[in-house]
């Protein structure tokens, strides 16, 4: 009975639970399960609990429980580097640079200096040449396009380690953040909020550009954010104060394969903490579902704790991180 009493106190926790499963030669048989514990209702008049294990839910009669204890949360399994690389490529496709030149599985990119993502060599695979030669190509491409030589690589990956092994260092001076969290979420979680007051369009209006950039777009900015028929399917969300007033917030959505890439979420100071950001995200998520996406993906600088907290509250989780690496002389102050 003591185990049953302790059971109720641990509902909602991750537990290790031992319970009877029968007898053999007159002796009781026991087994252990680990997972989140929830109330299971009655089965054949007997109260039960459910343990959500990695292999699926296990329903246990309360009277069969002989021991239970709380255990720490499971450590999340790190995705394989091939999975990380695929997601990095999808994000790059959703954020197309003006110049995008392949180097094996690397991509040399430039877009007039607009964002680090569109002006860095994406290292998410084998460049097909020795790393020193690949980095020479990164330098030459950067000089050709008048940008800083920079490599974007998943943190801890073999590609990041190989570039760092050649002396390249963290781009600590990168104003937008040298380390970025890549977040993912089930699109249904994002789509659950009320999107009232948000209008989505397949082209960005002057008001959208003003709210997102503070000015009219440069050719590079327009190419990245509104790439046209050769780029991904995109939508531009705009919310107005009171439904018809000045812009209260904007968001950009792009569908690549089965992922919805969300970016440029911005809310006017007077409209913050009023649900505008949630409504914009929900509207974009519903649009993404209609266009075949199942998952949301976002790239958020790790120093942007407010944005990370917002997406965490909506159910997003960190998939991996990437960082920007530059030649050592570029990082000297």
C-alpha positions as CSV (number, residue, x, y, z in Angstrom):
1,X,0.0,0.0,0.0
2,X,2.9,2.3,0.7
3,X,3.9,2.1,-3.0
4,X,0.3,3.0,-4.0
5,X,0.3,6.0,-1.8
6,X,3.6,7.2,-3.2
7,X,2.3,6.6,-6.7
8,X,-0.3,9.3,-6.5
9,X,2.2,11.8,-5.3
10,X,4.4,11.2,-8.3
11,X,1.7,11.6,-11.0
12,X,3.2,13.9,-13.7
13,X,6.8,12.9,-12.9
14,X,9.2,10.7,-14.6
15,X,9.6,7.5,-12.6
16,X,11.1,4.1,-12.4
17,X,8.3,1.7,-11.4
18,X,8.4,-2.0,-10.5
19,X,5.3,-4.1,-10.7
20,X,4.1,-7.7,-10.5
21,X,3.4,-9.4,-13.9
22,X,2.5,-12.9,-12.7
23,X,4.0,-16.0,-11.0
24,X,6.3,-18.8,-11.9
25,X,6.7,-21.9,-9.8
26,X,4.8,-20.2,-7.0
27,X,7.1,-17.2,-7.0
28,X,6.1,-13.6,-8.1
29,X,7.5,-12.2,-11.3
30,X,8.4,-8.5,-11.6
31,X,9.3,-6.1,-14.3
32,X,10.5,-2.4,-14.4
33,X,9.3,0.4,-16.6
34,X,10.6,4.0,-16.8
35,X,8.7,7.0,-18.1
36,X,6.2,9.8,-17.3
37,X,3.5,8.6,-14.8
38,X,-0.1,9.6,-15.4
39,X,-3.5,8.5,-14.0
40,X,-4.9,5.6,-16.0
41,X,-8.5,5.3,-14.7
42,X,-10.1,2.0,-14.0
43,X,-9.7,-1.3,-15.8
44,X,-12.1,-4.1,-14.8
45,X,-12.9,-2.2,-11.7
46,X,-9.2,-1.8,-10.7
47,X,-7.5,1.6,-10.5
48,X,-4.5,1.9,-12.9
49,X,-1.7,4.2,-13.9
50,X,0.1,4.6,-17.2
51,X,3.8,4.9,-17.7
52,X,4.8,6.6,-21.0
53,X,7.9,4.7,-21.9
54,X,10.0,5.1,-25.0
55,X,8.4,2.1,-26.5
56,X,4.9,3.3,-25.8
57,X,2.4,3.5,-22.9
58,X,2.3,0.7,-20.3
59,X,-0.8,0.4,-18.2
60,X,-0.3,-1.0,-14.7
61,X,-2.8,-1.9,-12.0
62,X,-2.0,0.2,-8.9
63,X,-2.3,-2.9,-6.7
64,X,0.4,-4.6,-8.7
65,X,3.0,-1.8,-8.0
66,X,5.6,-2.8,-5.4
67,X,8.1,0.1,-5.8
68,X,8.3,3.5,-7.4
69,X,10.7,6.4,-7.3
70,X,11.3,9.6,-9.2
71,X,14.1,9.7,-11.7
72,X,15.8,12.6,-13.6
73,X,14.5,13.6,-17.0
74,X,15.9,11.5,-19.9
75,X,18.8,13.1,-21.7
76,X,17.7,14.1,-25.2
77,X,19.3,12.0,-28.0
78,X,21.5,14.1,-30.2
79,X,20.4,14.0,-33.8
80,X,22.9,12.4,-36.2
81,X,25.1,14.7,-38.2
82,X,23.4,13.7,-41.4
83,X,20.1,14.8,-39.9
84,X,21.7,18.1,-38.7
85,X,23.1,18.6,-42.2
86,X,19.8,18.1,-43.9
87,X,18.1,20.6,-41.6
88,X,20.9,23.1,-42.3
89,X,20.4,22.7,-46.0
90,X,16.6,23.2,-45.7
91,X,17.2,26.4,-43.8
92,X,19.7,27.6,-46.4
93,X,17.1,26.9,-49.1
94,X,14.5,28.9,-47.2
95,X,17.0,31.9,-46.9
96,X,18.4,32.0,-50.4
97,X,21.6,34.0,-51.0
98,X,22.1,36.0,-54.2
99,X,25.2,34.0,-55.0
100,X,25.3,30.3,-53.9
101,X,28.1,28.3,-55.3
102,X,28.6,24.6,-54.4
103,X,31.9,23.3,-53.1
104,X,31.2,19.6,-52.7
105,X,28.6,19.5,-49.9
106,X,29.6,23.0,-48.8
107,X,27.8,26.1,-50.1
108,X,29.6,29.4,-50.7
109,X,27.1,32.2,-50.2
110,X,26.9,36.0,-50.6
111,X,24.1,38.5,-50.4
112,X,25.6,42.0,-50.1
113,X,26.3,41.5,-46.4
114,X,22.7,41.0,-45.4
115,X,22.7,38.5,-42.5
116,X,25.4,36.1,-41.6
117,X,23.4,33.1,-42.9
118,X,23.4,34.4,-46.4
119,X,27.0,35.6,-46.4
120,X,28.8,32.5,-45.0
121,X,30.0,29.2,-46.4
122,X,27.7,26.5,-45.1
123,X,29.8,23.6,-43.9
124,X,27.4,20.7,-43.5
125,X,29.2,17.9,-45.3
126,X,32.3,17.0,-47.2
127,X,33.7,19.9,-49.4
128,X,35.3,17.3,-51.7
129,X,38.7,18.9,-51.3
130,X,41.1,19.1,-48.3
131,X,40.0,21.5,-45.7
132,X,42.8,24.0,-46.3
133,X,41.9,24.2,-49.9
134,X,38.2,24.6,-49.0
135,X,39.0,27.5,-46.7
136,X,41.1,29.0,-49.5
137,X,38.0,28.8,-51.7
138,X,36.0,30.5,-49.0
139,X,38.5,33.4,-48.8
140,X,38.6,33.8,-52.6
141,X,34.8,33.7,-52.8
142,X,34.5,36.3,-50.0
143,X,37.0,38.6,-51.7
144,X,35.1,38.2,-55.0
145,X,31.9,39.4,-53.4
146,X,33.3,42.0,-51.0
147,X,32.2,40.2,-47.8
148,X,34.0,38.8,-44.7
149,X,35.3,35.2,-45.1
150,X,33.1,33.3,-42.8
151,X,32.1,29.6,-42.3
152,X,28.8,28.5,-40.7
153,X,29.1,25.1,-39.2
154,X,27.0,23.1,-36.7
155,X,28.7,23.2,-33.3
156,X,30.5,20.1,-32.3
157,X,30.3,18.7,-35.8
158,X,33.2,17.2,-37.7
159,X,33.1,20.1,-40.1
160,X,33.3,22.7,-37.3
161,X,36.3,20.8,-35.7
162,X,38.1,20.6,-39.1
163,X,37.7,24.4,-39.7
164,X,38.8,25.2,-36.1
165,X,41.7,22.9,-36.6
166,X,43.0,25.2,-39.3
167,X,43.0,28.1,-36.8
168,X,39.6,29.7,-37.6
169,X,37.9,31.1,-34.6
170,X,34.5,32.2,-33.3
171,X,33.3,35.4,-35.1
172,X,32.9,37.1,-31.7
173,X,32.3,40.5,-33.4
174,X,29.3,39.3,-35.3
175,X,26.6,41.8,-34.1
176,X,23.6,39.5,-34.7
177,X,25.2,36.7,-32.6
178,X,28.0,34.2,-33.4
179,X,26.2,31.3,-31.9
180,X,22.7,30.3,-33.0
181,X,20.1,27.8,-31.8
182,X,18.1,25.9,-34.4
183,X,14.7,25.2,-33.0
184,X,12.1,22.7,-34.2
185,X,8.4,22.2,-33.3
186,X,5.4,20.2,-34.3
187,X,3.5,22.7,-36.5
188,X,0.2,21.8,-34.8
189,X,1.5,23.3,-31.6
190,X,2.2,26.6,-33.3
191,X,-1.1,26.6,-35.2
192,X,-3.2,26.2,-32.1
193,X,-3.5,29.8,-31.2
194,X,-6.0,32.3,-32.5
195,X,-4.5,34.0,-35.7
196,X,-7.2,36.8,-35.6
197,X,-6.1,40.1,-37.2
198,X,-3.3,38.7,-39.2
199,X,-3.2,39.0,-43.0
200,X,-0.9,36.8,-45.1
201,X,0.2,37.8,-48.6
202,X,2.5,36.2,-51.1
203,X,4.3,39.5,-51.6
204,X,5.7,41.9,-49.0
205,X,3.9,45.2,-48.9
206,X,5.6,48.5,-48.2
207,X,4.3,48.4,-44.7
208,X,5.8,45.0,-44.2
209,X,9.2,46.1,-45.4
210,X,9.1,49.2,-43.2
211,X,8.1,47.1,-40.1
212,X,10.6,44.3,-40.8
213,X,13.6,46.4,-42.0
214,X,12.9,50.0,-41.1
215,X,13.3,51.0,-44.7
216,X,12.7,49.9,-48.3
217,X,14.6,46.7,-49.2
218,X,17.9,46.7,-51.0
219,X,18.2,44.3,-53.9
220,X,20.0,41.8,-51.7
221,X,17.4,42.0,-49.0
222,X,14.6,41.5,-51.5
223,X,16.3,38.5,-53.0
224,X,16.8,36.8,-49.6
225,X,13.3,37.6,-48.2
226,X,11.2,37.6,-51.4
227,X,13.1,35.4,-53.8
228,X,10.3,35.0,-56.4
229,X,9.3,31.9,-58.4
230,X,12.7,30.3,-58.3
231,X,12.8,30.3,-54.5
232,X,10.7,28.7,-51.8
233,X,7.0,29.3,-51.3
234,X,6.8,32.3,-49.0
235,X,4.2,34.3,-47.2
236,X,4.4,37.6,-45.4
237,X,2.2,38.0,-42.3
238,X,1.1,41.5,-41.2
239,X,-0.9,42.4,-38.1
240,X,-2.3,46.0,-37.7
241,X,-3.2,47.8,-34.5
242,X,-6.9,47.5,-33.9
243,X,-7.1,45.5,-37.2
244,X,-6.8,48.5,-39.5
245,X,-4.2,50.8,-37.9
246,X,-0.5,51.0,-38.1
247,X,1.5,47.8,-38.4
248,X,1.7,46.0,-35.1
249,X,3.9,43.1,-36.2
250,X,5.2,41.1,-39.1
251,X,6.5,37.6,-39.8
252,X,8.0,35.8,-42.8
253,X,7.2,32.1,-43.6
254,X,8.8,29.9,-46.2
255,X,8.1,26.2,-46.9
256,X,10.9,23.9,-47.9
257,X,10.2,20.2,-48.2
258,X,8.2,19.3,-45.0
259,X,9.5,22.2,-42.9
260,X,8.1,25.7,-42.4
261,X,11.0,28.2,-41.8
262,X,9.9,31.2,-39.7
263,X,11.8,34.4,-39.5
264,X,11.7,38.2,-39.2
265,X,9.1,38.1,-36.4
266,X,8.9,41.7,-35.2
267,X,6.3,43.4,-33.0
268,X,6.0,47.1,-32.6
269,X,6.9,48.2,-29.0
270,X,3.3,49.4,-28.3
271,X,1.9,46.0,-29.3
272,X,4.2,43.8,-27.3
273,X,2.8,41.3,-24.8
274,X,-0.7,41.7,-26.4
275,X,-0.7,38.4,-28.2
276,X,0.4,39.8,-31.6
277,X,3.5,37.6,-31.8
278,X,1.5,34.4,-31.0
279,X,-1.2,35.3,-33.6
280,X,1.4,36.0,-36.3
281,X,3.1,32.6,-35.5
282,X,-0.3,30.8,-35.6
283,X,-1.3,32.3,-38.9
284,X,2.1,31.4,-40.5
285,X,1.8,27.9,-39.1
286,X,-1.6,27.3,-40.5
287,X,-0.4,28.6,-43.9
288,X,2.5,26.2,-43.7
289,X,0.2,23.2,-43.0
290,X,-1.8,24.1,-46.1
291,X,1.4,24.1,-48.1
292,X,2.5,20.6,-47.0
293,X,4.7,21.4,-44.0
294,X,4.7,19.3,-40.8
295,X,7.4,20.9,-38.8
296,X,8.5,24.4,-37.9
297,X,12.1,25.4,-37.9
298,X,13.7,28.6,-36.6
299,X,17.2,30.0,-36.2
300,X,17.5,32.2,-33.1
301,X,20.7,33.7,-31.7
302,X,21.5,32.3,-28.3
303,X,21.8,35.8,-26.7
304,X,18.1,36.5,-27.8
305,X,16.7,35.0,-24.6
306,X,13.3,36.7,-25.0
307,X,12.7,35.0,-28.4
308,X,14.0,31.7,-27.1
309,X,11.6,31.9,-24.1
310,X,8.7,32.8,-26.4
311,X,9.2,29.8,-28.7
312,X,9.8,27.5,-25.8
313,X,6.4,28.5,-24.4
314,X,4.9,27.5,-27.8
315,X,6.5,24.1,-27.6
316,X,9.7,24.5,-29.7
317,X,12.8,22.6,-28.7
318,X,16.5,23.0,-29.6
319,X,17.6,20.6,-32.3
320,X,21.2,21.8,-32.5
321,X,23.3,24.9,-32.7
322,X,25.6,26.4,-35.2
323,X,28.3,29.1,-35.1
324,X,30.3,31.4,-37.3
325,X,34.0,30.9,-37.7
326,X,36.4,33.4,-39.3
327,X,40.1,33.5,-39.9
328,X,42.0,34.6,-36.8
329,X,43.1,37.9,-38.2
330,X,39.4,38.9,-38.8
331,X,38.7,38.6,-35.1
332,X,41.5,40.8,-33.8
333,X,40.5,44.1,-32.3
